[in-house]
Amino acid sequence: MALVFTDPPYDRDNLYLYAEVARFAARVPLPGGSLVVYAPNYAFPSVLELCGAHPRYWWTLALALPGHHALMREYGVRVAWKPLVWFTKSGRLNKQQIFDDVIQGGAKEKDAHE
């Protein structure tokens, strides 16, 4: 397996899931494989801490969200992007394959699934 890609629940009670998926991604992917996780903006430092103990942090990608953006009143911020945190198992093998670190979102996320 070369990639583990996941979008755990964003509520505080489920942040522990990031550590679990990181432990899984530290053993299962092939050397040079990746773990990419959606992360809640408010808990970004926690996600780095929970995941970073296992696979190696590689980069943060930004998924730019189309349309109306959620308001996080608790923080006084309107959320226009989602972080995708990229970790690798023992480094990235093919650095000649170039990725942009901003991805333009397509359909509104909530329209894509129940």
N, C-alpha and C positions, 0 to 999 in steps of 0.2 A: 504494500500500500504506500502510495506516495503523498497522499493528502488526507488530512482530517479537517473537515470544515463544519462548523457548528454555530448555532444561534441559541444559547441557553436562555432561560427566562431572566428578565432584567431585575426582578424584585430582590431586595436585600436578603430575604430568607433563602434564596437559591444561589447566592454567589459562590457557595462552597462547590457547586457543580463545575466551576472553572478549574479548580484544583484537580477534581476527578478526571475531567477530560484531558488535562495536561499530563497527568500520570499515564493515562492510556496512550496519549500521543508520544510519550517518551519511550514507550516500549514497542508499539505496533508498527509505525511507519518504517520504511527502509531508511538507511543512513542517507541524509540529505533530504528526507521527506519533510513535509510542512504541516503545521497546525495553524489554521486561520479561524479566529473566533470573532463574532460580533461582540462588541462590548458596550455596556451602557456608559454614556459620557460621564455621568455622575460618579461612577465607580471605577473609572479607568485606572487609577493607581492601585486599587485593590485587585483588579484583573491582572495587572502586570505582576504584582506580588504573588498572587495565587498560582499563576501559570509559569512565571519565570523561574521557579525553583526546579522545574523539570525540563521542558525543552528550552532552547536558547531563544531569547527575544531577537527578532530580525528587523522588523519594520512596522510602522503603523500606516495603514491605508485609510483613505477617507471615502466613504460612500456618500456622495451628494444626493440629497433627497429632493424629489420633484414636488411641486404643488405646495399645499398648505403645510406648515410646519408645526409640530407639537410645542406647546408652551410649558416649560418647566417652571411654574410659579415659585416653587420652593427656592430656586436658584436665580430667578429673574432672567432666564435665558430661553430663547426660541431655538429649538434644535433643528438645524438645517443639514446636518450630516451625522453619519454613524461611523464610529471607529471600527475598523477590522484590524485586529492585532495578529501579526504574523510571527510565528515562532518556527524554528527549524530544529531538526534532530541532527546534531553534529555539523551544522553549517549548511549552506546552500551549495549544491554541486555545480549547477549551470548558471553562472552569473552573466553569461552572454545572452541569455533570454531576458530581455528587458521588460519591466512592467511600469506603467504609470502608477503613481501613488494616490491619485484621485480618480474615482470611478463614478461616472454619471449614472444615477439610478433611473430605471425605466418606469414601470407601472408602480402605482402607490402600493406599498408593501401589504397593507391590509386587504387590498383587492386581490392579491395573488394567492391567498390561502384563507381558511376559516379562522 
